[in-house]
Amino acid sequence: MSWLQAIVLGLVQGLTEFLPISSSAHQLIVSRLAFGNDGGGAAFTAVTQLGTETAVLIYFWTDIVHIIRQWALSLTGKVSRDDPDARMGWLVIIGTIPIGILGLVLKSVIEGPLRNLWITATMLLVFALILAVADATAKQRKELSQLTWRDGLLYGLFQALALIPGVSRSGGTIAGGLFMGYTRTAATRYSFLLAIPAVLSSGLFELKDAVGDHSSGWGQILIATLLAFGVGYAVIAWLMRYISSHDFKPFVIYRIVLAVALFVLLGVGVLDAAAPTS
């Protein structure tokens, strides 16, 4: 991977990771359209996500520290397990189980067949419609303090759908939260918290493979991850302000336009659906 591609993909990762438009889809599309390769593969994408998740850790640092402290105290009985923050810790753990299990079991499929651009285009379109329906019909009555064990597990199942490029981790969990009646702000905030253990563990697990790949190196991975962190932090701050008074319609429209454009590019042969072999 060239330095230019590493810089471009780092910027793409930071810009798209937290928006409901699928960062993995954008990594694939940009890499194949502009550079004629697969962008370092799923391993490179997982490692650069360490940068964006570091941005989440810093942005929500106070909340995260309080949740971890209350959860730890609940283990010793010093804090009730019904304490909202202690319960949030347990719910994040429970919500991480589906994507953890499926990510390991389906690793070869995720890194192979699912990176077909026909699948990516289809998921961009399908989840645009799902997000549109969720946003239009959402009751928006629940806050995170009302999160139940059942809802926590359902959130986790929606997050697991993001293993398919084109779905979007934030898009899947936000749509799930809206369907369950949570506010846009609550659904988005929880999608960030829920992603932390899954993304950090995935990125650390894939680190060795990404660095060992002949097309990547420490320097390229480092610059891409740092750029993803800086841009990602700015995007989080903007998105949390935006959703307090706006809906997700612009993202729905963008996904539809991108999906249609991708179908056209695939149809006329400008892009190959399968990963390059070289």
N, C-alpha and C positions, 0 to 999 in steps of 0.2 A: 504494500500500500504506500502510495506517495504521501509526502507531507501535505500537499494541497488537498488530497482526498481526506486525510485525517482531519484537517482544519474544517473542511466543508461538513463532514459527518459529525464532528463535534458540535458545530453550530446547529445543524439539523436536529441532533439529539436534544440539545437544550431548548430549542424553539418548540418542539413537538411532543416531548415526553409528557407534559402535564395537561396539554390541550386534548380534548376528546377526538383526535384526528389520526391517531396511531403513529407513534414514532418509528416502530419497526417497518411499517409500510413505507414511510418516507425514506428511511435508510436504504431499503431495497430499491425503490424507484430512482432515487438520486444516484446511487452507486451504479446501477445498470445503465441508466440513461446518459450520465455524464462521464462515467469512467469505464464502462464496459466490463465490470466485475461485480462480485457479490458483497462488496463492502466489508470484507473481513469476516463475514458470516455471522451466525447467531452469537458466537463467543465474543466477537469484538463489540457487538451491540450490547451484550450483557455487561461487559466491563465498563463501557462508557456510561452505562446507567448508574454506575457507582458515583459518578460526578453529579448527576441530577439528584440522586437520593441523598448525597451529602448536603445539597441545597435544601432538601426537605428537612433534614436533621437540624440544620442551622435555623431555618425559618420557624420551625415549630419546636425549637429547643426547650423552651420553658414547659410547654405542654407534655413533651415526651419525657422529660426528667421527672415531672410530677406523676405521670402515669406509671413509669417504671418503679418509682419509689413506693407508691401506694400499692402496686401489684406485689412487690417484694414483701411489704409489711403484711399484706393479706395472707402470705404463705406462713407467717409465724403467728397469725391470729391477732396481731396488734392493730390491724385494720379489718373491718368487715369486708367479706368478699362482695357484698352488695354496694360497697362504696363505688360511686360512678367511675372514678379513675382506675380503681383496682379492677372493676368489671371490664373496663375498656381494654386493659392489658390482656385479660383472658380472651376477650372477643377478637382482638387482633391475632392472638395465637391460633384460635379456632378458625378464623377466617383465612389464615395462611395455609392451613392443611391441604385444601383441595389443589391449589396451584403447586404446592410442594410435591405432592404425590404424582399428579399428572405430569409435571415437568420432568420428573425422573423417569417415569414409566414410558413417556412418549418422546424422550429426548431425541432419538434418531429420526422420528417423524417430523418433529418441530424444526430440526436443523436440515432436513431434506425436503420431502414432498410438500410440506406446508409453506415453503418459501417460493412456491409457484405463483407468478404474478396474476394468473387468472383467479386464484383463490383470494389473493390480496384485494383485487379489484371488486370481487363479489362481496367480501366482508366489509369493505369500505362503504358500499352501497347499502347492504342489508342493515348494518348497524347505524347508518345514517337515518334510515327509516325507523329503526327501533328507538334511537335517541329522540327523534322527532315525536313519536307517539308518547314516550315516557314524559317528555317535557310538556307536551300539550295536555296530558291527562293527569299530571301529578297533583296530588292534593296538598302537598307541602305543609303538612301539619306537624310532623315529627322533628325533634331535635336529637342530637347525639346522646343526650341524657336519657332518651327513651329507647335506645338501641337494645334489642332483646337478643337472647342466644340464637333463636331461630333466624332473626334478621342478620346476625353476624355471620352465620354459616352461609346464608343465601348470598350475602355480599362476597364471600369467598368464592362461591361458585361462579358468580358473574366475573370476578377478577380472573379466574382460571381461563375464561374464554379468550383472554388477551394473549394466550400462548399462540394463537393464530394471528399472523400478521394481517393488519387491516381492521382488527376489532378495536384495539386501543384499551389499555389497562384502565385509564381514567374514564374513558367513554363507557366501558362495560360496567364498572362499579358505580359510576354516577347514574347511568340508566337504571341499574338495579335498585339503587337507593330511591330514585324518583318513583319507580313502580311501587315501592314499599311505603311511599308516603312521606319520605324525608324531604326537607327543604333543599334547595340547590346548594346552599352554603354547607349544610350538614353533610350531604352526600359527597360533595367535592372534598371537604376536609377529611372525611373518613377514608376516602379513596387514597389520599396521600399517606395517612397513617398506616393503612392496611398494606400498602405497597412496600413499606420499609424493610421488614424482615425477608420478604420474598425476593426483592430486587438485590438487597445486599448479599444474601446467601448465594443467589444465582451468579452475581458478578464475581464474587470471590471464588466460587466453584469453577467458573470458566476462565479465570485469570491466566492460569498456566497454559491452557490451550491457545488463548488469544496471543500471548507473547511468543509461544513456540511456533505459531503459524509462519510459514516462510514469507508471507506477504505483509506481515505486521512486525512491529518492533516496539521496544519500550518507549522510544521517543514519540512515535506516532500515537500510541495508545495514551500516553501522558498528556499530550497537547489536546487530543480529542476530549479526554475526560475533564481537563481543566476548563476548556471552553464550554462543555456541557454544563458544568457546575455554575459558571458565571451567568450564562444566558438563562439557565434553568431557574436560578434564584429570582431573576428579574421577572420571568414569566409567572412564577408562583405568586409573587406580590401583585402583579397586574391582574391575574385571574381571580384571586380572592376578592379584589375590589370590584371587578367586572360583574361577577355573578351575584353580587348583593343587590343589583338593580337591573340585570339583564337576563334574557333567556339564552338557550343554546342554539337558536335558529341559525346564526352565522356559521357555526361549525357544521351544522347539518347540511347547509347549502354547499359549503366548501367540500365536504366529503363526497357529495353527489357529483359535483363538477369534476373532482379529482378522479372518481371512479369511472365516469364516462370518458374522460380524457385517456385514462389508462386502458380502457377497453378498446378505444380507437387505435392507440399506439400499438397494442398487441395485435389487433385485427389487421392492420396494414403492414405489420412486420417490422416496425421501427424498434420494438422491443421483443426479446424472446422471453417466453414465460418461465422457462426453466433456468436454473443457475448456470452461468458460464462454466465450462469444464476446464478452462485453462487458468 
